[in-house]
Amino acid sequence: MHCGGWARANGASYAVDRCYVYEFASNSWKVGAQLPSKGYYFGADYHPSWGLVFTGGKYYNNYFDSVLITKDGYTLREVTKMPVAMAYHCGVIIEADMLFVTGGLQAGDVAQRETFLYQNRSVN
């Protein structure tokens, strides 16, 4: 499964606003959920109880503060907003219910010097 980022086709690069899901049975990629915006430079991690989690990101000079989750690549939900919109950061699931976000840049390419923890009480 892959969501967002940059793609290249016919010599041109462009930002992606979709998830893509690899289906083993057909040995092919299928178009999945649509993201709220085109974007790249997300923090991302995977855990069986969360699914694929991606945090923040940006599209040109627009930085995001969202925390998005998908377990199947076809459905997407926002579980919270981060205190600061950021990109180029690290988002890591450190416990079955805890997300750690650190580093990166805020809008204006200002260094992000705070670390955030988010406890997701809705995961199994």
C-alpha positions in Angstrom: 0.0 0.0 0.0 1.2 3.5 -0.8 -0.4 6.9 -0.3 0.6 10.3 -1.7 4.1 11.3 -2.7 5.6 12.2 -6.1 5.1 10.3 -9.3 6.7 10.7 -12.7 5.2 10.0 -16.1 6.1 11.1 -19.6 9.0 13.1 -18.3 6.9 15.2 -15.8 6.8 15.0 -12.0 3.6 15.6 -10.1 2.1 15.2 -6.6 -0.2 12.3 -5.9 -3.6 12.6 -4.1 -4.4 8.8 -4.0 -3.6 5.6 -2.2 -2.6 2.6 -4.3 -3.0 -1.0 -3.1 -1.0 -4.0 -4.4 -3.3 -7.0 -4.8 -1.4 -10.2 -4.8 -4.1 -12.3 -6.5 -4.0 -10.2 -9.6 -0.3 -9.1 -9.3 -1.4 -5.5 -9.9 -1.8 -2.1 -8.2 -5.3 -0.8 -7.7 -6.4 2.8 -7.1 -7.5 3.2 -3.5 -8.7 6.1 -1.3 -8.4 9.7 -2.2 -6.4 11.9 0.1 -7.8 15.2 1.3 -5.1 17.0 -0.7 -2.1 16.2 -3.0 0.9 15.8 -0.7 4.4 14.6 0.0 7.0 14.5 2.8 4.7 12.8 5.2 5.9 11.0 8.3 4.6 7.4 8.0 4.6 4.0 9.7 2.7 0.8 9.8 1.4 -1.3 12.7 -1.2 -4.1 12.5 -3.5 -2.4 15.1 -3.3 1.0 13.4 -2.8 0.2 9.7 -0.8 2.7 7.6 -0.5 6.0 9.5 0.8 9.1 7.9 1.2 12.5 9.6 1.6 16.0 8.3 3.2 16.5 4.9 3.0 19.3 2.5 2.0 20.5 -0.9 4.3 23.2 -2.1 4.1 25.9 0.7 0.9 24.4 2.3 1.9 22.3 5.4 -0.5 19.7 6.9 -1.4 18.9 10.5 -3.4 15.8 9.9 -3.0 12.3 11.2 -4.5 9.9 8.7 -5.0 6.1 9.0 -5.9 3.4 6.5 -6.0 -0.3 7.2 -6.9 -1.4 3.6 -5.9 1.5 1.4 -9.5 2.0 0.2 -10.9 3.7 3.3 -9.1 6.6 5.0 -9.9 8.5 8.2 -8.4 11.3 10.1 -7.9 10.5 13.8 -6.6 13.8 15.0 -4.8 17.0 14.2 -1.2 17.5 15.3 -0.5 20.7 17.3 1.7 22.0 14.5 1.5 21.5 10.7 4.8 20.0 9.6 6.7 18.0 6.9 10.0 16.2 6.5 9.5 14.8 10.0 9.5 11.3 11.5 6.3 9.6 12.6 6.8 6.3 14.4 4.3 4.0 16.1 6.2 3.0 19.3 3.4 1.1 21.1 0.3 -0.6 19.9 -1.5 2.7 20.8 1.2 5.4 20.8 2.5 7.6 17.9 5.7 9.5 18.3 6.3 12.5 16.0 9.6 14.5 15.9 11.8 16.7 13.8 11.1 18.1 10.4 10.0 21.6 9.3 7.0 23.9 10.0 5.6 26.3 7.5 8.2 28.7 6.3 10.8 25.9 6.5 11.3 26.7 10.2 12.9 23.8 12.1 10.4 21.9 14.2 12.0 21.5 17.7 9.2 19.9 19.6 8.3 16.2 20.0 4.7 15.0 20.2 3.1 11.8 21.4 -0.4 10.8 20.5 -2.3 8.0 22.2 -4.9 6.4 20.0 -7.4 4.9 22.4 -9.5 3.5 19.5 -7.0 0.9 18.3 -7.4 -2.8 19.2 
